[in-house]
Amino acid sequence: MHLVDKAVATVEQRVLASAGLDESGTVSFQTQLPQPLQQAMVGFVERCPNWDQYRLVQAAIAGFLIQNGVESREITRLYVGSMFRRESLSQGV
């Protein structure tokens, strides 16, 4: 039985990897940014150390989707979660 479980887990990992997903359901991607946008992002992260580039991009994408009519509880949770983390509230950012 253990061999079957290991084989299934290996297949699942391969499927996730081929889709660009990790085991948590997170997709990794790379993109090119215009220099002014990248500089603004770096400046913001330097001023607000409780933010990082990943949190900023996640909040931006989720906010954009919500503002443009995407009605998804999961997206709303991601947006609210990234905007109002406990450390953000304690540091006033």
PyMOL Python script that loads the backbone (N, CA, C, O; Angstrom):
from pymol import cmd

cmd.read_pdbstr("""\
ATOM      1  N   MET A   1       0.822  -1.203   0.000  1.00  0.00           N
ATOM      2  CA  MET A   1       0.000   0.000   0.000  1.00  0.00           C
ATOM      3  C   MET A   1       0.861   1.260   0.000  1.00  0.00           C
ATOM      4  O   MET A   1       0.510   2.249  -0.644  1.00  0.00           O
ATOM      5  N   HIS A   2       1.979   1.232   0.714  1.00  0.00           N
ATOM      6  CA  HIS A   2       2.842   2.395   0.782  1.00  0.00           C
ATOM      7  C   HIS A   2       3.451   2.739  -0.576  1.00  0.00           C
ATOM      8  O   HIS A   2       3.621   3.915  -0.899  1.00  0.00           O
ATOM      9  N   LEU A   3       3.773   1.737  -1.360  1.00  0.00           N
ATOM     10  CA  LEU A   3       4.319   1.984  -2.694  1.00  0.00           C
ATOM     11  C   LEU A   3       3.304   2.678  -3.584  1.00  0.00           C
ATOM     12  O   LEU A   3       3.659   3.554  -4.372  1.00  0.00           O
ATOM     13  N   VAL A   4       2.040   2.287  -3.459  1.00  0.00           N
ATOM     14  CA  VAL A   4       0.987   2.924  -4.237  1.00  0.00           C
ATOM     15  C   VAL A   4       0.845   4.383  -3.819  1.00  0.00           C
ATOM     16  O   VAL A   4       0.732   5.262  -4.673  1.00  0.00           O
ATOM     17  N   ASP A   5       0.850   4.647  -2.518  1.00  0.00           N
ATOM     18  CA  ASP A   5       0.742   6.022  -2.032  1.00  0.00           C
ATOM     19  C   ASP A   5       1.891   6.876  -2.541  1.00  0.00           C
ATOM     20  O   ASP A   5       1.685   8.019  -2.950  1.00  0.00           O
ATOM     21  N   LYS A   6       3.098   6.329  -2.519  1.00  0.00           N
ATOM     22  CA  LYS A   6       4.261   7.071  -3.002  1.00  0.00           C
ATOM     23  C   LYS A   6       4.156   7.334  -4.493  1.00  0.00           C
ATOM     24  O   LYS A   6       4.509   8.417  -4.959  1.00  0.00           O
ATOM     25  N   ALA A   7       3.676   6.353  -5.246  1.00  0.00           N
ATOM     26  CA  ALA A   7       3.525   6.527  -6.688  1.00  0.00           C
ATOM     27  C   ALA A   7       2.493   7.602  -7.004  1.00  0.00           C
ATOM     28  O   ALA A   7       2.703   8.428  -7.891  1.00  0.00           O
ATOM     29  N   VAL A   8       1.386   7.591  -6.284  1.00  0.00           N
ATOM     30  CA  VAL A   8       0.345   8.604  -6.481  1.00  0.00           C
ATOM     31  C   VAL A   8       0.887   9.986  -6.136  1.00  0.00           C
ATOM     32  O   VAL A   8       0.644  10.944  -6.869  1.00  0.00           O
ATOM     33  N   ALA A   9       1.618  10.100  -5.028  1.00  0.00           N
ATOM     34  CA  ALA A   9       2.192  11.388  -4.627  1.00  0.00           C
ATOM     35  C   ALA A   9       3.169  11.887  -5.680  1.00  0.00           C
ATOM     36  O   ALA A   9       3.200  13.082  -5.974  1.00  0.00           O
ATOM     37  N   THR A  10       3.966  10.993  -6.250  1.00  0.00           N
ATOM     38  CA  THR A  10       4.922  11.383  -7.283  1.00  0.00           C
ATOM     39  C   THR A  10       4.193  11.881  -8.521  1.00  0.00           C
ATOM     40  O   THR A  10       4.586  12.893  -9.103  1.00  0.00           O
ATOM     41  N   VAL A  11       3.155  11.198  -8.925  1.00  0.00           N
ATOM     42  CA  VAL A  11       2.368  11.620 -10.088  1.00  0.00           C
ATOM     43  C   VAL A  11       1.730  12.981  -9.823  1.00  0.00           C
ATOM     44  O   VAL A  11       1.738  13.849 -10.695  1.00  0.00           O
ATOM     45  N   GLU A  12       1.178  13.172  -8.628  1.00  0.00           N
ATOM     46  CA  GLU A  12       0.568  14.452  -8.283  1.00  0.00           C
ATOM     47  C   GLU A  12       1.590  15.582  -8.346  1.00  0.00           C
ATOM     48  O   GLU A  12       1.289  16.662  -8.853  1.00  0.00           O
ATOM     49  N   GLN A  13       2.786  15.342  -7.837  1.00  0.00           N
ATOM     50  CA  GLN A  13       3.834  16.357  -7.884  1.00  0.00           C
ATOM     51  C   GLN A  13       4.211  16.686  -9.318  1.00  0.00           C
ATOM     52  O   GLN A  13       4.445  17.850  -9.644  1.00  0.00           O
ATOM     53  N   ARG A  14       4.273  15.687 -10.172  1.00  0.00           N
ATOM     54  CA  ARG A  14       4.599  15.924 -11.589  1.00  0.00           C
ATOM     55  C   ARG A  14       3.506  16.738 -12.265  1.00  0.00           C
ATOM     56  O   ARG A  14       3.797  17.642 -13.048  1.00  0.00           O
ATOM     57  N   VAL A  15       2.262  16.426 -11.969  1.00  0.00           N
ATOM     58  CA  VAL A  15       1.146  17.179 -12.556  1.00  0.00           C
ATOM     59  C   VAL A  15       1.200  18.629 -12.095  1.00  0.00           C
ATOM     60  O   VAL A  15       1.055  19.546 -12.904  1.00  0.00           O
ATOM     61  N   LEU A  16       1.409  18.838 -10.803  1.00  0.00           N
ATOM     62  CA  LEU A  16       1.510  20.201 -10.279  1.00  0.00           C
ATOM     63  C   LEU A  16       2.673  20.946 -10.923  1.00  0.00           C
ATOM     64  O   LEU A  16       2.531  22.105 -11.314  1.00  0.00           O
ATOM     65  N   ALA A  17       3.808  20.292 -11.033  1.00  0.00           N
ATOM     66  CA  ALA A  17       4.987  20.933 -11.616  1.00  0.00           C
ATOM     67  C   ALA A  17       4.750  21.294 -13.075  1.00  0.00           C
ATOM     68  O   ALA A  17       5.155  22.368 -13.519  1.00  0.00           O
ATOM     69  N   SER A  18       4.099  20.409 -13.829  1.00  0.00           N
ATOM     70  CA  SER A  18       3.860  20.698 -15.240  1.00  0.00           C
ATOM     71  C   SER A  18       2.866  21.842 -15.414  1.00  0.00           C
ATOM     72  O   SER A  18       2.878  22.522 -16.439  1.00  0.00           O
ATOM     73  N   ALA A  19       2.007  22.057 -14.418  1.00  0.00           N
ATOM     74  CA  ALA A  19       1.055  23.163 -14.472  1.00  0.00           C
ATOM     75  C   ALA A  19       1.623  24.433 -13.862  1.00  0.00           C
ATOM     76  O   ALA A  19       0.953  25.465 -13.851  1.00  0.00           O
ATOM     77  N   GLY A  20       2.855  24.373 -13.351  1.00  0.00           N
ATOM     78  CA  GLY A  20       3.456  25.533 -12.714  1.00  0.00           C
ATOM     79  C   GLY A  20       3.001  25.731 -11.279  1.00  0.00           C
ATOM     80  O   GLY A  20       3.204  26.805 -10.713  1.00  0.00           O
ATOM     81  N   LEU A  21       2.393  24.720 -10.683  1.00  0.00           N
ATOM     82  CA  LEU A  21       1.868  24.816  -9.322  1.00  0.00           C
ATOM     83  C   LEU A  21       2.789  24.106  -8.349  1.00  0.00           C
ATOM     84  O   LEU A  21       3.470  23.146  -8.710  1.00  0.00           O
ATOM     85  N   ASP A  22       2.806  24.584  -7.105  1.00  0.00           N
ATOM     86  CA  ASP A  22       3.466  23.811  -6.061  1.00  0.00           C
ATOM     87  C   ASP A  22       2.370  23.129  -5.246  1.00  0.00           C
ATOM     88  O   ASP A  22       1.190  23.249  -5.577  1.00  0.00           O
ATOM     89  N   GLU A  23       2.739  22.430  -4.204  1.00  0.00           N
ATOM     90  CA  GLU A  23       1.758  21.657  -3.438  1.00  0.00           C
ATOM     91  C   GLU A  23       0.727  22.523  -2.719  1.00  0.00           C
ATOM     92  O   GLU A  23      -0.341  22.030  -2.356  1.00  0.00           O
ATOM     93  N   SER A  24       1.024  23.791  -2.509  1.00  0.00           N
ATOM     94  CA  SER A  24       0.063  24.679  -1.846  1.00  0.00           C
ATOM     95  C   SER A  24      -0.918  25.292  -2.846  1.00  0.00           C
ATOM     96  O   SER A  24      -1.803  26.051  -2.452  1.00  0.00           O
ATOM     97  N   GLY A  25      -0.772  24.973  -4.130  1.00  0.00           N
ATOM     98  CA  GLY A  25      -1.652  25.545  -5.144  1.00  0.00           C
ATOM     99  C   GLY A  25      -1.192  26.910  -5.612  1.00  0.00           C
ATOM    100  O   GLY A  25      -1.980  27.676  -6.166  1.00  0.00           O
ATOM    101  N   THR A  26       0.074  27.223  -5.396  1.00  0.00           N
ATOM    102  CA  THR A  26       0.626  28.510  -5.778  1.00  0.00           C
ATOM    103  C   THR A  26       1.316  28.395  -7.131  1.00  0.00           C
ATOM    104  O   THR A  26       2.071  27.453  -7.371  1.00  0.00           O
ATOM    105  N   VAL A  27       1.056  29.345  -8.005  1.00  0.00           N
ATOM    106  CA  VAL A  27       1.678  29.382  -9.320  1.00  0.00           C
ATOM    107  C   VAL A  27       2.825  30.374  -9.286  1.00  0.00           C
ATOM    108  O   VAL A  27       2.691  31.467  -8.735  1.00  0.00           O
ATOM    109  N   SER A  28       3.939  30.001  -9.868  1.00  0.00           N
ATOM    110  CA  SER A  28       5.086  30.887  -9.959  1.00  0.00           C
ATOM    111  C   SER A  28       5.191  31.378 -11.392  1.00  0.00           C
ATOM    112  O   SER A  28       5.050  30.592 -12.329  1.00  0.00           O
ATOM    113  N   PHE A  29       5.439  32.676 -11.573  1.00  0.00           N
ATOM    114  CA  PHE A  29       5.612  33.198 -12.918  1.00  0.00           C
ATOM    115  C   PHE A  29       6.615  34.331 -12.899  1.00  0.00           C
ATOM    116  O   PHE A  29       6.890  34.926 -11.856  1.00  0.00           O
ATOM    117  N   GLN A  30       7.154  34.617 -14.063  1.00  0.00           N
ATOM    118  CA  GLN A  30       8.081  35.729 -14.223  1.00  0.00           C
ATOM    119  C   GLN A  30       7.506  36.662 -15.270  1.00  0.00           C
ATOM    120  O   GLN A  30       6.842  36.227 -16.211  1.00  0.00           O
ATOM    121  N   THR A  31       7.765  37.940 -15.098  1.00  0.00           N
ATOM    122  CA  THR A  31       7.314  38.911 -16.076  1.00  0.00           C
ATOM    123  C   THR A  31       8.276  40.084 -16.111  1.00  0.00           C
ATOM    124  O   THR A  31       8.996  40.344 -15.146  1.00  0.00           O
ATOM    125  N   GLN A  32       8.280  40.770 -17.207  1.00  0.00           N
ATOM    126  CA  GLN A  32       9.092  41.971 -17.319  1.00  0.00           C
ATOM    127  C   GLN A  32       8.224  43.161 -16.915  1.00  0.00           C
ATOM    128  O   GLN A  32       7.052  43.238 -17.284  1.00  0.00           O
ATOM    129  N   LEU A  33       8.811  44.087 -16.153  1.00  0.00           N
ATOM    130  CA  LEU A  33       8.107  45.287 -15.731  1.00  0.00           C
ATOM    131  C   LEU A  33       8.774  46.508 -16.343  1.00  0.00           C
ATOM    132  O   LEU A  33       9.998  46.542 -16.478  1.00  0.00           O
ATOM    133  N   PRO A  34       7.992  47.505 -16.712  1.00  0.00           N
ATOM    134  CA  PRO A  34       8.614  48.765 -17.115  1.00  0.00           C
ATOM    135  C   PRO A  34       9.423  49.317 -15.928  1.00  0.00           C
ATOM    136  O   PRO A  34       9.025  49.163 -14.774  1.00  0.00           O
ATOM    137  N   GLN A  35      10.526  49.940 -16.218  1.00  0.00           N
ATOM    138  CA  GLN A  35      11.430  50.399 -15.167  1.00  0.00           C
ATOM    139  C   GLN A  35      10.744  51.315 -14.153  1.00  0.00           C
ATOM    140  O   GLN A  35      10.972  51.138 -12.957  1.00  0.00           O
ATOM    141  N   PRO A  36       9.913  52.288 -14.562  1.00  0.00           N
ATOM    142  CA  PRO A  36       9.264  53.137 -13.542  1.00  0.00           C
ATOM    143  C   PRO A  36       8.390  52.339 -12.573  1.00  0.00           C
ATOM    144  O   PRO A  36       8.334  52.652 -11.384  1.00  0.00           O
ATOM    145  N   LEU A  37       7.718  51.324 -13.076  1.00  0.00           N
ATOM    146  CA  LEU A  37       6.880  50.496 -12.214  1.00  0.00           C
ATOM    147  C   LEU A  37       7.740  49.702 -11.235  1.00  0.00           C
ATOM    148  O   LEU A  37       7.406  49.604 -10.054  1.00  0.00           O
ATOM    149  N   GLN A  38       8.827  49.143 -11.711  1.00  0.00           N
ATOM    150  CA  GLN A  38       9.731  48.386 -10.852  1.00  0.00           C
ATOM    151  C   GLN A  38      10.355  49.290  -9.799  1.00  0.00           C
ATOM    152  O   GLN A  38      10.467  48.898  -8.637  1.00  0.00           O
ATOM    153  N   GLN A  39      10.760  50.487 -10.188  1.00  0.00           N
ATOM    154  CA  GLN A  39      11.360  51.423  -9.228  1.00  0.00           C
ATOM    155  C   GLN A  39      10.355  51.837  -8.163  1.00  0.00           C
ATOM    156  O   GLN A  39      10.704  51.942  -6.987  1.00  0.00           O
ATOM    157  N   ALA A  40       9.119  52.070  -8.561  1.00  0.00           N
ATOM    158  CA  ALA A  40       8.083  52.437  -7.590  1.00  0.00           C
ATOM    159  C   ALA A  40       7.825  51.286  -6.620  1.00  0.00           C
ATOM    160  O   ALA A  40       7.633  51.508  -5.424  1.00  0.00           O
ATOM    161  N   MET A  41       7.822  50.064  -7.135  1.00  0.00           N
ATOM    162  CA  MET A  41       7.610  48.905  -6.286  1.00  0.00           C
ATOM    163  C   MET A  41       8.750  48.757  -5.280  1.00  0.00           C
ATOM    164  O   MET A  41       8.504  48.523  -4.096  1.00  0.00           O
ATOM    165  N   VAL A  42       9.983  48.890  -5.739  1.00  0.00           N
ATOM    166  CA  VAL A  42      11.137  48.783  -4.844  1.00  0.00           C
ATOM    167  C   VAL A  42      11.082  49.880  -3.784  1.00  0.00           C
ATOM    168  O   VAL A  42      11.335  49.621  -2.608  1.00  0.00           O
ATOM    169  N   GLY A  43      10.751  51.108  -4.199  1.00  0.00           N
ATOM    170  CA  GLY A  43      10.644  52.205  -3.245  1.00  0.00           C
ATOM    171  C   GLY A  43       9.591  51.958  -2.186  1.00  0.00           C
ATOM    172  O   GLY A  43       9.803  52.246  -1.008  1.00  0.00           O
ATOM    173  N   PHE A  44       8.447  51.422  -2.610  1.00  0.00           N
ATOM    174  CA  PHE A  44       7.376  51.129  -1.661  1.00  0.00           C
ATOM    175  C   PHE A  44       7.814  50.067  -0.662  1.00  0.00           C
ATOM    176  O   PHE A  44       7.604  50.223   0.540  1.00  0.00           O
ATOM    177  N   VAL A  45       8.417  48.996  -1.148  1.00  0.00           N
ATOM    178  CA  VAL A  45       8.857  47.904  -0.271  1.00  0.00           C
ATOM    179  C   VAL A  45       9.934  48.390   0.699  1.00  0.00           C
ATOM    180  O   VAL A  45       9.977  47.946   1.847  1.00  0.00           O
ATOM    181  N   GLU A  46      10.798  49.291   0.251  1.00  0.00           N
ATOM    182  CA  GLU A  46      11.826  49.837   1.149  1.00  0.00           C
ATOM    183  C   GLU A  46      11.207  50.704   2.244  1.00  0.00           C
ATOM    184  O   GLU A  46      11.676  50.696   3.382  1.00  0.00           O
ATOM    185  N   ARG A  47      10.149  51.455   1.903  1.00  0.00           N
ATOM    186  CA  ARG A  47       9.477  52.308   2.902  1.00  0.00           C
ATOM    187  C   ARG A  47       8.582  51.514   3.838  1.00  0.00           C
ATOM    188  O   ARG A  47       8.338  51.930   4.971  1.00  0.00           O
ATOM    189  N   CYS A  48       8.097  50.385   3.375  1.00  0.00           N
ATOM    190  CA  CYS A  48       7.146  49.572   4.134  1.00  0.00           C
ATOM    191  C   CYS A  48       7.719  48.167   4.288  1.00  0.00           C
ATOM    192  O   CYS A  48       7.369  47.270   3.521  1.00  0.00           O
ATOM    193  N   PRO A  49       8.588  47.968   5.263  1.00  0.00           N
ATOM    194  CA  PRO A  49       9.296  46.684   5.376  1.00  0.00           C
ATOM    195  C   PRO A  49       8.402  45.484   5.674  1.00  0.00           C
ATOM    196  O   PRO A  49       8.846  44.346   5.527  1.00  0.00           O
ATOM    197  N   ASN A  50       7.175  45.704   6.082  1.00  0.00           N
ATOM    198  CA  ASN A  50       6.280  44.575   6.313  1.00  0.00           C
ATOM    199  C   ASN A  50       5.638  44.088   5.008  1.00  0.00           C
ATOM    200  O   ASN A  50       4.897  43.106   5.014  1.00  0.00           O
ATOM    201  N   TRP A  51       5.915  44.760   3.906  1.00  0.00           N
ATOM    202  CA  TRP A  51       5.491  44.328   2.582  1.00  0.00           C
ATOM    203  C   TRP A  51       6.697  43.747   1.863  1.00  0.00           C
ATOM    204  O   TRP A  51       7.837  44.109   2.153  1.00  0.00           O
ATOM    205  N   ASP A  52       6.441  42.844   0.923  1.00  0.00           N
ATOM    206  CA  ASP A  52       7.484  42.368   0.024  1.00  0.00           C
ATOM    207  C   ASP A  52       6.902  42.352  -1.385  1.00  0.00           C
ATOM    208  O   ASP A  52       5.712  42.598  -1.577  1.00  0.00           O
ATOM    209  N   GLN A  53       7.744  42.062  -2.360  1.00  0.00           N
ATOM    210  CA  GLN A  53       7.291  42.119  -3.749  1.00  0.00           C
ATOM    211  C   GLN A  53       6.168  41.124  -4.025  1.00  0.00           C
ATOM    212  O   GLN A  53       5.299  41.391  -4.855  1.00  0.00           O
ATOM    213  N   TYR A  54       6.174  40.001  -3.351  1.00  0.00           N
ATOM    214  CA  TYR A  54       5.155  38.978  -3.589  1.00  0.00           C
ATOM    215  C   TYR A  54       3.799  39.420  -3.049  1.00  0.00           C
ATOM    216  O   TYR A  54       2.773  39.270  -3.713  1.00  0.00           O
ATOM    217  N   ARG A  55       3.812  39.955  -1.860  1.00  0.00           N
ATOM    218  CA  ARG A  55       2.569  40.449  -1.257  1.00  0.00           C
ATOM    219  C   ARG A  55       2.012  41.612  -2.062  1.00  0.00           C
ATOM    220  O   ARG A  55       0.801  41.705  -2.267  1.00  0.00           O
ATOM    221  N   LEU A  56       2.886  42.497  -2.519  1.00  0.00           N
ATOM    222  CA  LEU A  56       2.457  43.656  -3.302  1.00  0.00           C
ATOM    223  C   LEU A  56       1.821  43.227  -4.621  1.00  0.00           C
ATOM    224  O   LEU A  56       0.756  43.724  -4.987  1.00  0.00           O
ATOM    225  N   VAL A  57       2.464  42.315  -5.329  1.00  0.00           N
ATOM    226  CA  VAL A  57       1.921  41.855  -6.609  1.00  0.00           C
ATOM    227  C   VAL A  57       0.604  41.118  -6.396  1.00  0.00           C
ATOM    228  O   VAL A  57      -0.343  41.314  -7.159  1.00  0.00           O
ATOM    229  N   GLN A  58       0.530  40.276  -5.371  1.00  0.00           N
ATOM    230  CA  GLN A  58      -0.711  39.555  -5.094  1.00  0.00           C
ATOM    231  C   GLN A  58      -1.845  40.526  -4.796  1.00  0.00           C
ATOM    232  O   GLN A  58      -2.947  40.362  -5.320  1.00  0.00           O
ATOM    233  N   ALA A  59      -1.596  41.533  -3.963  1.00  0.00           N
ATOM    234  CA  ALA A  59      -2.626  42.517  -3.630  1.00  0.00           C
ATOM    235  C   ALA A  59      -3.044  43.304  -4.869  1.00  0.00           C
ATOM    236  O   ALA A  59      -4.227  43.582  -5.065  1.00  0.00           O
ATOM    237  N   ALA A  60      -2.066  43.661  -5.702  1.00  0.00           N
ATOM    238  CA  ALA A  60      -2.372  44.438  -6.904  1.00  0.00           C
ATOM    239  C   ALA A  60      -3.233  43.651  -7.890  1.00  0.00           C
ATOM    240  O   ALA A  60      -4.208  44.176  -8.427  1.00  0.00           O
ATOM    241  N   ILE A  61      -2.871  42.398  -8.124  1.00  0.00           N
ATOM    242  CA  ILE A  61      -3.647  41.585  -9.065  1.00  0.00           C
ATOM    243  C   ILE A  61      -5.051  41.331  -8.526  1.00  0.00           C
ATOM    244  O   ILE A  61      -6.033  41.474  -9.255  1.00  0.00           O
ATOM    245  N   ALA A  62      -5.147  40.957  -7.259  1.00  0.00           N
ATOM    246  CA  ALA A  62      -6.464  40.695  -6.672  1.00  0.00           C
ATOM    247  C   ALA A  62      -7.317  41.964  -6.682  1.00  0.00           C
ATOM    248  O   ALA A  62      -8.501  41.913  -7.017  1.00  0.00           O
ATOM    249  N   GLY A  63      -6.723  43.099  -6.318  1.00  0.00           N
ATOM    250  CA  GLY A  63      -7.469  44.366  -6.340  1.00  0.00           C
ATOM    251  C   GLY A  63      -7.949  44.726  -7.731  1.00  0.00           C
ATOM    252  O   GLY A  63      -9.088  45.160  -7.904  1.00  0.00           O
ATOM    253  N   PHE A  64      -7.094  44.549  -8.721  1.00  0.00           N
ATOM    254  CA  PHE A  64      -7.474  44.824 -10.107  1.00  0.00           C
ATOM    255  C   PHE A  64      -8.657  43.956 -10.528  1.00  0.00           C
ATOM    256  O   PHE A  64      -9.617  44.447 -11.123  1.00  0.00           O
ATOM    257  N   LEU A  65      -8.582  42.671 -10.217  1.00  0.00           N
ATOM    258  CA  LEU A  65      -9.662  41.765 -10.611  1.00  0.00           C
ATOM    259  C   LEU A  65     -10.979  42.126  -9.936  1.00  0.00           C
ATOM    260  O   LEU A  65     -12.034  42.116 -10.570  1.00  0.00           O
ATOM    261  N   ILE A  66     -10.909  42.442  -8.651  1.00  0.00           N
ATOM    262  CA  ILE A  66     -12.127  42.822  -7.929  1.00  0.00           C
ATOM    263  C   ILE A  66     -12.721  44.100  -8.518  1.00  0.00           C
ATOM    264  O   ILE A  66     -13.932  44.185  -8.724  1.00  0.00           O
ATOM    265  N   GLN A  67     -11.877  45.090  -8.788  1.00  0.00           N
ATOM    266  CA  GLN A  67     -12.356  46.359  -9.351  1.00  0.00           C
ATOM    267  C   GLN A  67     -12.934  46.192 -10.745  1.00  0.00           C
ATOM    268  O   GLN A  67     -13.713  47.028 -11.202  1.00  0.00           O
ATOM    269  N   ASN A  68     -12.555  45.118 -11.420  1.00  0.00           N
ATOM    270  CA  ASN A  68     -13.033  44.905 -12.784  1.00  0.00           C
ATOM    271  C   ASN A  68     -14.067  43.790 -12.886  1.00  0.00           C
ATOM    272  O   ASN A  68     -14.215  43.156 -13.930  1.00  0.00           O
ATOM    273  N   GLY A  69     -14.768  43.565 -11.803  1.00  0.00           N
ATOM    274  CA  GLY A  69     -15.955  42.730 -11.848  1.00  0.00           C
ATOM    275  C   GLY A  69     -15.803  41.260 -11.526  1.00  0.00           C
ATOM    276  O   GLY A  69     -16.779  40.516 -11.627  1.00  0.00           O
ATOM    277  N   VAL A  70     -14.633  40.813 -11.147  1.00  0.00           N
ATOM    278  CA  VAL A  70     -14.490  39.410 -10.776  1.00  0.00           C
ATOM    279  C   VAL A  70     -15.143  39.219  -9.418  1.00  0.00           C
ATOM    280  O   VAL A  70     -14.773  39.877  -8.446  1.00  0.00           O
ATOM    281  N   GLU A  71     -16.100  38.330  -9.355  1.00  0.00           N
ATOM    282  CA  GLU A  71     -16.812  38.056  -8.111  1.00  0.00           C
ATOM    283  C   GLU A  71     -16.414  36.673  -7.618  1.00  0.00           C
ATOM    284  O   GLU A  71     -17.002  35.662  -8.002  1.00  0.00           O
ATOM    285  N   SER A  72     -15.414  36.656  -6.769  1.00  0.00           N
ATOM    286  CA  SER A  72     -14.898  35.397  -6.232  1.00  0.00           C
ATOM    287  C   SER A  72     -14.546  35.605  -4.771  1.00  0.00           C
ATOM    288  O   SER A  72     -13.784  36.508  -4.425  1.00  0.00           O
ATOM    289  N   ARG A  73     -15.101  34.773  -3.930  1.00  0.00           N
ATOM    290  CA  ARG A  73     -14.780  34.875  -2.500  1.00  0.00           C
ATOM    291  C   ARG A  73     -13.302  34.624  -2.259  1.00  0.00           C
ATOM    292  O   ARG A  73     -12.694  35.269  -1.405  1.00  0.00           O
ATOM    293  N   GLU A  74     -12.718  33.690  -3.004  1.00  0.00           N
ATOM    294  CA  GLU A  74     -11.297  33.389  -2.816  1.00  0.00           C
ATOM    295  C   GLU A  74     -10.436  34.597  -3.174  1.00  0.00           C
ATOM    296  O   GLU A  74      -9.485  34.914  -2.459  1.00  0.00           O
ATOM    297  N   ILE A  75     -10.761  35.267  -4.268  1.00  0.00           N
ATOM    298  CA  ILE A  75      -9.990  36.452  -4.680  1.00  0.00           C
ATOM    299  C   ILE A  75     -10.176  37.561  -3.655  1.00  0.00           C
ATOM    300  O   ILE A  75      -9.211  38.233  -3.289  1.00  0.00           O
ATOM    301  N   THR A  76     -11.395  37.760  -3.191  1.00  0.00           N
ATOM    302  CA  THR A  76     -11.647  38.785  -2.175  1.00  0.00           C
ATOM    303  C   THR A  76     -10.875  38.488  -0.901  1.00  0.00           C
ATOM    304  O   THR A  76     -10.301  39.395  -0.298  1.00  0.00           O
ATOM    305  N   ARG A  77     -10.853  37.221  -0.484  1.00  0.00           N
ATOM    306  CA  ARG A  77     -10.081  36.844   0.712  1.00  0.00           C
ATOM    307  C   ARG A  77      -8.595  37.119   0.520  1.00  0.00           C
ATOM    308  O   ARG A  77      -7.936  37.622   1.430  1.00  0.00           O
ATOM    309  N   LEU A  78      -8.062  36.793  -0.658  1.00  0.00           N
ATOM    310  CA  LEU A  78      -6.652  37.068  -0.929  1.00  0.00           C
ATOM    311  C   LEU A  78      -6.362  38.559  -0.849  1.00  0.00           C
ATOM    312  O   LEU A  78      -5.358  38.975  -0.270  1.00  0.00           O
ATOM    313  N   TYR A  79      -7.241  39.356  -1.430  1.00  0.00           N
ATOM    314  CA  TYR A  79      -7.048  40.800  -1.439  1.00  0.00           C
ATOM    315  C   TYR A  79      -7.096  41.369  -0.021  1.00  0.00           C
ATOM    316  O   TYR A  79      -6.188  42.084   0.401  1.00  0.00           O
ATOM    317  N   VAL A  80      -8.140  41.050   0.691  1.00  0.00           N
ATOM    318  CA  VAL A  80      -8.297  41.568   2.055  1.00  0.00           C
ATOM    319  C   VAL A  80      -7.166  41.051   2.943  1.00  0.00           C
ATOM    320  O   VAL A  80      -6.616  41.798   3.751  1.00  0.00           O
ATOM    321  N   GLY A  81      -6.823  39.778   2.791  1.00  0.00           N
ATOM    322  CA  GLY A  81      -5.746  39.201   3.581  1.00  0.00           C
ATOM    323  C   GLY A  81      -4.413  39.878   3.337  1.00  0.00           C
ATOM    324  O   GLY A  81      -3.645  40.089   4.275  1.00  0.00           O
ATOM    325  N   SER A  82      -4.126  40.222   2.088  1.00  0.00           N
ATOM    326  CA  SER A  82      -2.849  40.871   1.797  1.00  0.00           C
ATOM    327  C   SER A  82      -2.847  42.335   2.226  1.00  0.00           C
ATOM    328  O   SER A  82      -1.804  42.862   2.612  1.00  0.00           O
ATOM    329  N   MET A  83      -3.986  42.991   2.164  1.00  0.00           N
ATOM    330  CA  MET A  83      -4.053  44.407   2.527  1.00  0.00           C
ATOM    331  C   MET A  83      -4.055  44.614   4.044  1.00  0.00           C
ATOM    332  O   MET A  83      -3.512  45.603   4.536  1.00  0.00           O
ATOM    333  N   PHE A  84      -4.656  43.701   4.772  1.00  0.00           N
ATOM    334  CA  PHE A  84      -4.872  43.929   6.195  1.00  0.00           C
ATOM    335  C   PHE A  84      -4.247  42.861   7.069  1.00  0.00           C
ATOM    336  O   PHE A  84      -4.891  42.354   7.988  1.00  0.00           O
ATOM    337  N   ARG A  85      -3.025  42.522   6.798  1.00  0.00           N
ATOM    338  CA  ARG A  85      -2.306  41.594   7.670  1.00  0.00           C
ATOM    339  C   ARG A  85      -2.064  42.258   9.013  1.00  0.00           C
ATOM    340  O   ARG A  85      -1.994  43.483   9.113  1.00  0.00           O
ATOM    341  N   ARG A  86      -1.940  41.453  10.019  1.00  0.00           N
ATOM    342  CA  ARG A  86      -1.744  41.961  11.379  1.00  0.00           C
ATOM    343  C   ARG A  86      -0.562  42.926  11.467  1.00  0.00           C
ATOM    344  O   ARG A  86      -0.669  43.965  12.118  1.00  0.00           O
ATOM    345  N   GLU A  87       0.575  42.599  10.817  1.00  0.00           N
ATOM    346  CA  GLU A  87       1.737  43.476  10.914  1.00  0.00           C
ATOM    347  C   GLU A  87       1.498  44.823  10.219  1.00  0.00           C
ATOM    348  O   GLU A  87       2.107  45.825  10.593  1.00  0.00           O
ATOM    349  N   SER A  88       0.617  44.853   9.214  1.00  0.00           N
ATOM    350  CA  SER A  88       0.287  46.114   8.569  1.00  0.00           C
ATOM    351  C   SER A  88      -0.444  47.031   9.521  1.00  0.00           C
ATOM    352  O   SER A  88      -0.165  48.228   9.578  1.00  0.00           O
ATOM    353  N   LEU A  89      -1.381  46.473  10.271  1.00  0.00           N
ATOM    354  CA  LEU A  89      -2.170  47.275  11.189  1.00  0.00           C
ATOM    355  C   LEU A  89      -1.322  47.797  12.341  1.00  0.00           C
ATOM    356  O   LEU A  89      -1.518  48.919  12.807  1.00  0.00           O
ATOM    357  N   SER A  90      -0.377  46.974  12.800  1.00  0.00           N
ATOM    358  CA  SER A  90       0.432  47.404  13.942  1.00  0.00           C
ATOM    359  C   SER A  90       1.463  48.470  13.566  1.00  0.00           C
ATOM    360  O   SER A  90       1.923  49.222  14.425  1.00  0.00           O
ATOM    361  N   GLN A  91       1.824  48.533  12.276  1.00  0.00           N
ATOM    362  CA  GLN A  91       2.805  49.526  11.852  1.00  0.00           C
ATOM    363  C   GLN A  91       2.159  50.698  11.125  1.00  0.00           C
ATOM    364  O   GLN A  91       2.860  51.594  10.656  1.00  0.00           O
ATOM    365  N   GLY A  92       0.842  50.705  11.025  1.00  0.00           N
ATOM    366  CA  GLY A  92       0.149  51.822  10.419  1.00  0.00           C
ATOM    367  C   GLY A  92       0.287  51.891   8.918  1.00  0.00           C
ATOM    368  O   GLY A  92       0.094  52.956   8.331  1.00  0.00           O
ATOM    369  N   VAL A  93       0.616  50.781   8.278  1.00  0.00           N
ATOM    370  CA  VAL A  93       0.749  50.783   6.823  1.00  0.00           C
ATOM    371  C   VAL A  93      -0.342  49.917   6.222  1.00  0.00           C
ATOM    372  O   VAL A  93      -0.417  49.777   5.002  1.00  0.00           O
TER     373      VAL A  93
END
""", "prot")
cmd.dss("prot")
cmd.show_as("cartoon", "prot")
cmd.util.cbc("prot")
cmd.orient("prot")
